């Protein structure tokens, strides 16, 4: 028994495979553009292809949001010394919030944070 795979099924499979393989937004967008071109050339049902592409775009956005939340959670776990924040605020003239963020991005290491700000 062989199931006949329709062109629209092939596009959906390509879209899902593209989404799984590509974590880079630019690569994903390039793959989506290629798939759009292929689907128009193959005369695939436009509504179905569009729906599949919209689903993929939504999933990509959701993944980005999840990544951003994970990054924020990781940064929130970093311990930052108030004296290090004060040093950066006074010497580099950043806001307390900016100084705190730079320190968190450098795991609370004031020297690495200052180097990145002066580079």
VOMAR-870595 format. One record per residue (C-alpha): x, y, z; residue number from 1; residue in one letter. Coordinates in Angstrom, 3 decimals, padded with zeros to 6 digits, m for minus. Example, Ala and Ser with C-alpha at 12.3 -4.5 7.8 and 13.67 -1.06 7.14 Angstrom:
BEGIN
pt u = 012.300, v = m004.500, w = 007.800, pos = 1, code = a .
pt u = 013.670, v = m001.060, w = 007.140, pos = 2, code = s .
! end
This chain:
BEGIN
pt u = 000.000, v = 000.000, w = 000.000, pos = 1, code = x .
pt u = 001.435, v = 003.330, w = m001.015, pos = 2, code = x .
pt u = m000.076, v = 006.625, w = m000.075, pos = 3, code = x .
pt u = 000.021, v = 009.278, w = m002.716, pos = 4, code = x .
pt u = 001.595, v = 012.393, w = m001.245, pos = 5, code = x .
pt u = 000.054, v = 015.581, w = m002.498, pos = 6, code = x .
pt u = 002.194, v = 018.622, w = m003.354, pos = 7, code = x .
pt u = 000.653, v = 020.535, w = m000.458, pos = 8, code = x .
pt u = 001.709, v = 017.758, w = 001.935, pos = 9, code = x .
pt u = 005.246, v = 018.027, w = 000.587, pos = 10, code = x .
pt u = 005.278, v = 021.768, w = 001.274, pos = 11, code = x .
pt u = 004.045, v = 021.262, w = 004.821, pos = 12, code = x .
pt u = 006.733, v = 018.624, w = 005.413, pos = 13, code = x .
pt u = 009.394, v = 020.949, w = 003.962, pos = 14, code = x .
pt u = 008.204, v = 023.781, w = 006.189, pos = 15, code = x .
pt u = 008.316, v = 021.650, w = 009.317, pos = 16, code = x .
pt u = 011.762, v = 020.310, w = 008.449, pos = 17, code = x .
pt u = 012.999, v = 023.827, w = 007.776, pos = 18, code = x .
pt u = 011.704, v = 025.021, w = 011.114, pos = 19, code = x .
pt u = 013.306, v = 022.123, w = 012.975, pos = 20, code = x .
pt u = 016.690, v = 022.562, w = 011.294, pos = 21, code = x .
pt u = 016.962, v = 026.329, w = 011.369, pos = 22, code = x .
pt u = 017.369, v = 028.290, w = 014.567, pos = 23, code = x .
pt u = 018.735, v = 031.348, w = 012.832, pos = 24, code = x .
pt u = 016.060, v = 033.868, w = 011.868, pos = 25, code = x .
pt u = 017.746, v = 034.895, w = 008.612, pos = 26, code = x .
pt u = 018.101, v = 031.283, w = 007.506, pos = 27, code = x .
pt u = 014.473, v = 030.613, w = 008.397, pos = 28, code = x .
pt u = 013.312, v = 033.606, w = 006.381, pos = 29, code = x .
pt u = 015.417, v = 032.507, w = 003.404, pos = 30, code = x .
pt u = 013.958, v = 029.003, w = 003.609, pos = 31, code = x .
pt u = 010.450, v = 030.434, w = 003.823, pos = 32, code = x .
pt u = 011.039, v = 032.568, w = 000.736, pos = 33, code = x .
pt u = 012.337, v = 029.541, w = m001.175, pos = 34, code = x .
pt u = 009.315, v = 027.523, w = m000.114, pos = 35, code = x .
pt u = 006.966, v = 030.287, w = m001.189, pos = 36, code = x .
pt u = 008.591, v = 030.289, w = m004.634, pos = 37, code = x .
pt u = 008.432, v = 026.498, w = m004.883, pos = 38, code = x .
pt u = 004.799, v = 026.404, w = m003.814, pos = 39, code = x .
pt u = 003.806, v = 028.994, w = m006.415, pos = 40, code = x .
pt u = 005.678, v = 027.088, w = m009.124, pos = 41, code = x .
pt u = 004.004, v = 023.795, w = m008.179, pos = 42, code = x .
pt u = 000.499, v = 025.326, w = m008.277, pos = 43, code = x .
pt u = m000.191, v = 024.231, w = m004.719, pos = 44, code = x .
pt u = m003.362, v = 025.334, w = m003.048, pos = 45, code = x .
pt u = m002.425, v = 028.868, w = m002.002, pos = 46, code = x .
pt u = m004.695, v = 028.916, w = 001.031, pos = 47, code = x .
pt u = m003.218, v = 025.735, w = 002.444, pos = 48, code = x .
pt u = 000.359, v = 026.817, w = 001.781, pos = 49, code = x .
pt u = m000.276, v = 030.236, w = 003.316, pos = 50, code = x .
pt u = m001.820, v = 028.649, w = 006.388, pos = 51, code = x .
pt u = 001.206, v = 026.377, w = 006.786, pos = 52, code = x .
pt u = 003.613, v = 029.314, w = 006.398, pos = 53, code = x .
pt u = 001.641, v = 031.352, w = 008.932, pos = 54, code = x .
pt u = 001.809, v = 028.447, w = 011.370, pos = 55, code = x .
pt u = 005.561, v = 028.264, w = 010.904, pos = 56, code = x .
pt u = 005.966, v = 032.019, w = 011.383, pos = 57, code = x .
pt u = 003.925, v = 031.828, w = 014.574, pos = 58, code = x .
pt u = 006.034, v = 028.930, w = 015.852, pos = 59, code = x .
pt u = 009.232, v = 030.851, w = 015.071, pos = 60, code = x .
pt u = 007.936, v = 033.879, w = 016.981, pos = 61, code = x .
pt u = 006.977, v = 031.665, w = 019.914, pos = 62, code = x .
pt u = 010.460, v = 030.144, w = 019.925, pos = 63, code = x .
pt u = 012.055, v = 033.600, w = 019.977, pos = 64, code = x .
pt u = 009.844, v = 034.632, w = 022.896, pos = 65, code = x .
pt u = 010.760, v = 031.451, w = 024.772, pos = 66, code = x .
pt u = 014.464, v = 032.077, w = 024.127, pos = 67, code = x .
pt u = 014.136, v = 035.661, w = 025.375, pos = 68, code = x .
pt u = 012.364, v = 034.510, w = 028.547, pos = 69, code = x .
pt u = 015.052, v = 031.891, w = 029.172, pos = 70, code = x .
pt u = 017.745, v = 034.550, w = 028.729, pos = 71, code = x .
pt u = 015.987, v = 036.902, w = 031.161, pos = 72, code = x .
pt u = 015.612, v = 034.080, w = 033.687, pos = 73, code = x .
pt u = 019.308, v = 033.226, w = 033.405, pos = 74, code = x .
pt u = 020.301, v = 036.887, w = 033.859, pos = 75, code = x .
pt u = 018.009, v = 037.215, w = 036.879, pos = 76, code = x .
pt u = 019.877, v = 034.370, w = 038.585, pos = 77, code = x .
pt u = 023.210, v = 036.249, w = 038.440, pos = 78, code = x .
pt u = 024.249, v = 037.930, w = 041.678, pos = 79, code = x .
pt u = 025.331, v = 041.538, w = 041.242, pos = 80, code = x .
pt u = 027.111, v = 043.521, w = 043.950, pos = 81, code = x .
pt u = 025.671, v = 047.003, w = 044.612, pos = 82, code = x .
pt u = 029.187, v = 048.469, w = 044.810, pos = 83, code = x .
pt u = 029.922, v = 047.173, w = 041.299, pos = 84, code = x .
pt u = 026.763, v = 048.819, w = 039.982, pos = 85, code = x .
pt u = 027.776, v = 052.080, w = 041.706, pos = 86, code = x .
pt u = 031.263, v = 051.911, w = 040.198, pos = 87, code = x .
pt u = 029.915, v = 051.554, w = 036.652, pos = 88, code = x .
pt u = 027.301, v = 054.269, w = 037.198, pos = 89, code = x .
pt u = 029.924, v = 056.698, w = 038.485, pos = 90, code = x .
pt u = 032.725, v = 055.897, w = 036.050, pos = 91, code = x .
pt u = 030.877, v = 055.149, w = 032.812, pos = 92, code = x .
pt u = 027.800, v = 057.277, w = 033.518, pos = 93, code = x .
pt u = 025.203, v = 054.630, w = 032.780, pos = 94, code = x .
pt u = 021.877, v = 054.347, w = 034.524, pos = 95, code = x .
pt u = 021.665, v = 051.875, w = 037.382, pos = 96, code = x .
pt u = 019.473, v = 049.623, w = 035.256, pos = 97, code = x .
pt u = 021.979, v = 049.622, w = 032.371, pos = 98, code = x .
pt u = 024.907, v = 048.986, w = 034.725, pos = 99, code = x .
pt u = 023.037, v = 046.136, w = 036.388, pos = 100, code = x .
pt u = 022.259, v = 044.546, w = 033.026, pos = 101, code = x .
pt u = 025.871, v = 044.768, w = 031.811, pos = 102, code = x .
pt u = 027.069, v = 043.153, w = 035.021, pos = 103, code = x .
pt u = 024.507, v = 040.355, w = 034.719, pos = 104, code = x .
pt u = 025.517, v = 039.736, w = 031.098, pos = 105, code = x .
pt u = 029.091, v = 039.259, w = 032.365, pos = 106, code = x .
pt u = 028.130, v = 036.972, w = 035.262, pos = 107, code = x .
pt u = 028.656, v = 039.753, w = 037.824, pos = 108, code = x .
pt u = 032.321, v = 040.210, w = 036.844, pos = 109, code = x .
pt u = 032.914, v = 043.973, w = 037.054, pos = 110, code = x .
pt u = 036.225, v = 043.827, w = 035.170, pos = 111, code = x .
pt u = 034.713, v = 041.984, w = 032.186, pos = 112, code = x .
pt u = 031.737, v = 044.356, w = 032.240, pos = 113, code = x .
pt u = 033.982, v = 047.435, w = 032.209, pos = 114, code = x .
pt u = 036.122, v = 045.980, w = 029.410, pos = 115, code = x .
pt u = 033.053, v = 045.399, w = 027.262, pos = 116, code = x .
pt u = 031.853, v = 048.941, w = 027.879, pos = 117, code = x .
pt u = 035.228, v = 050.450, w = 026.988, pos = 118, code = x .
pt u = 035.848, v = 048.268, w = 023.907, pos = 119, code = x .
! end
